């Protein structure tokens, strides 16, 4: 009879403590951790362009934009994810390492994570009552998909391509020019 090795599940406390000391980032889902892989320069540039726009746009408001080193906690899914860009309007202690109530989550797609972003994360992020929009951005072509909350799920999807001028993010009352998202990355 074949015996399978049992991998012990990691507690949330142990995960958070490990992340404080780890040189690489890990996402956490139901006691299992998954190492994050590095991205391309295009991936990084797109995320930075979006974060810079949102940072400027949100100045003077109660909301703040954060980049890839800030985790989002989804208690209903027993998960922690590192989105590329996240906006939260919740009061935050700047010593914290995760947010619990974001209004906007943006993932820049990559070949190694696209399926997880489109399936697992899409389903799990819907469990955050605060989240109004989940955005998937291609770094290789002008394509931005905005999933908007309609009731308890993301019932509305807006897809923006090269024929569009910008992306409306109602969660933060912003119209982000596609030229700004893709500046220095994709010729339009």
C-alpha positions in Angstrom: 0.0 0.0 0.0 1.3 3.4 -1.0 1.7 6.0 1.8 1.6 9.7 1.1 3.6 12.2 3.0 1.5 14.6 4.9 2.5 18.2 4.7 1.5 20.1 7.9 -0.6 23.2 7.4 0.8 26.5 8.5 -1.1 28.7 10.9 -1.8 32.3 10.0 0.5 33.5 12.9 3.4 31.3 11.7 2.8 32.5 8.1 2.9 36.2 9.1 6.0 35.7 11.3 7.7 33.9 8.5 6.9 36.6 6.0 8.5 39.2 8.3 11.8 37.5 7.9 11.6 35.9 4.4 13.6 37.3 1.5 10.9 36.2 -0.9 7.2 36.7 -0.7 4.7 34.0 -0.3 0.9 33.9 -0.7 -1.1 31.9 1.8 -4.2 29.8 1.1 -5.8 27.6 3.8 -2.5 26.8 5.5 -0.4 26.3 2.4 2.1 28.8 1.2 3.1 29.5 -2.4 6.3 31.4 -3.3 5.9 34.4 -5.5 7.9 34.5 -8.8 9.5 37.6 -10.1 7.9 39.5 -13.0 9.2 41.1 -16.2 10.2 44.7 -16.6 7.0 45.3 -18.5 4.9 43.9 -15.6 6.7 46.1 -13.1 6.4 49.2 -15.3 2.6 48.8 -15.8 2.1 48.2 -12.0 4.2 51.3 -11.2 2.4 53.4 -13.8 -0.9 52.5 -12.3 0.2 52.9 -8.7 1.8 56.3 -9.4 -1.4 57.5 -11.1 -3.6 56.3 -8.2 -1.1 57.8 -5.6 -1.5 61.2 -7.2 -5.2 60.9 -7.7 -5.9 59.9 -4.1 -3.8 62.6 -2.4 -6.0 64.6 0.1 -8.5 61.7 0.4 -9.0 59.0 3.0 -7.8 56.4 0.5 -4.3 55.2 -0.2 -2.7 53.2 -3.0 -0.2 50.4 -2.1 2.1 48.2 -4.2 3.2 44.6 -4.3 4.7 44.4 -0.8 1.3 44.8 0.9 -0.9 41.7 1.5 -4.7 41.6 1.4 -6.3 39.3 4.0 -9.4 37.4 2.9 -10.7 35.8 6.1 -13.6 34.0 4.4 -11.1 32.2 2.1 -8.4 31.8 4.7 -6.0 33.6 2.3 -3.4 36.3 2.0 -2.5 37.6 -1.5 0.0 40.2 -2.7 -1.8 42.2 -5.4 0.3 44.3 -7.7 -1.7 47.5 -6.7 -4.3 47.8 -4.0 -6.4 50.8 -2.8 -7.9 50.9 0.7 -9.9 53.6 2.4 -9.8 52.0 5.8 -7.8 53.6 8.6 -4.4 51.9 8.7 -1.5 51.6 11.0 1.5 52.0 8.7 3.3 49.3 10.7 0.7 46.7 9.5 1.6 44.4 6.6 -1.8 43.6 5.3 -5.2 45.2 4.5 -8.6 43.7 5.3 -11.0 46.0 3.4 -9.6 47.2 0.1 -12.0 48.9 -2.4 -9.8 48.2 -5.5 -7.4 45.4 -6.3 -5.3 45.3 -9.5 -3.3 42.4 -10.8 -0.9 42.7 -13.7 -1.1 39.4 -15.5 1.9 37.1 -16.2 2.0 33.6 -17.8 2.7 31.9 -14.5 -0.1 33.6 -12.5 -2.9 34.4 -15.0 -4.9 31.3 -14.3 -4.8 31.9 -10.6 -5.7 35.6 -11.1 -8.7 34.7 -13.3 -10.1 31.9 -11.3 -9.0 31.5 -7.6 -8.4 35.1 -6.8 -11.4 36.3 -8.7 -13.6 34.0 -6.6 -11.9 34.7 -3.4 -11.7 38.5 -3.7 -15.5 38.5 -4.2 -15.7 37.4 -0.5 -14.5 40.9 0.5 -17.6 43.0 1.0 -15.5 46.2 0.7 -14.1 45.3 -2.7 -15.9 47.2 -5.5 -13.5 46.4 -8.4 -11.0 43.8 -9.4 -8.9 44.7 -12.4 -6.7 42.5 -14.6 -4.1 44.2 -16.8 -2.1 42.7 -19.6 1.5 43.9 -19.8 1.9 42.6 -23.3 -1.0 44.2 -25.1 -3.5 47.0 -24.4 -6.1 45.1 -22.5 -7.6 46.0 -19.2 -10.5 44.0 -17.7 -12.6 45.6 -14.9 -14.8 43.3 -12.8 -17.3 45.4 -10.8 -19.4 44.4 -7.9 -23.1 43.9 -8.5 -24.6 42.7 -5.2 -22.5 39.9 -3.7 -20.5 39.1 -6.8 -18.6 40.7 -9.7 -21.5 40.9 -12.1 -20.3 43.5 -14.5 -17.2 43.2 -16.7 -15.8 46.1 -18.8 -13.0 45.2 -21.2 -10.8 48.1 -22.5 -8.5 47.8 -25.5 -6.5 49.9 -27.9 -9.6 51.6 -29.3 -10.4 53.1 -25.9 -8.8 56.1 -24.3 -9.1 55.2 -20.7 -10.4 53.0 -17.9 -13.1 54.2 -15.5 -12.4 53.1 -11.9 -15.6 54.0 -10.1 -14.3 52.6 -6.8 -11.9 55.6 -6.6 -13.7 58.0 -8.9 -10.9 58.0 -11.5 -10.5 57.8 -15.2 -7.1 56.3 -15.9 -5.7 57.1 -19.4 -4.6 53.9 -21.2 -1.6 55.9 -22.4 -0.5 56.4 -18.8 -1.0 52.7 -17.9 1.1 51.6 -20.8 3.6 54.5 -20.9 7.0 53.1 -21.8 5.7 49.6 -22.3 3.3 49.0 -25.2 3.1 51.2 -28.3 -0.6 52.2 -28.9 
